[in-house]
Amino acid sequence: MAITRAFDIEAIDRLLFLEAFGQDFLVVSGDGLLHFARLVAAGLATAEQKSNNNWQLVTYVVNLHDKGRQLIEAWRQGDRERLRVAMSGPLPTTATLSPTS
């Protein structure tokens, strides 16, 4: 089922990737985080700063949000109504990117 140009097959692949691994499995630097920017902005994935190391190497963890999980389930089932519901509604709080102590 095609979703929209906003969420192409690459976005679905990234959601499926996040779903395949456990919580806090994917730790990335800032450039890796950019690959998930669209999903985080849409509330389908979350990003949280994990370490700062005096701004030498800042790392983030990326996880699948419940809304992203709902979208994947609807997409797999080909359920257009569930897909519409998963894509609508208010955006959840998705990112915690402030510096940690």
Beta strands, then each sheet from edge to edge (+ up, - down):
strand 1: 26-29
strand 2: 45-51
strand 3: 59-64
strand 4: 95-96
sheet 1: 1+ 3- 2+ 4+
end
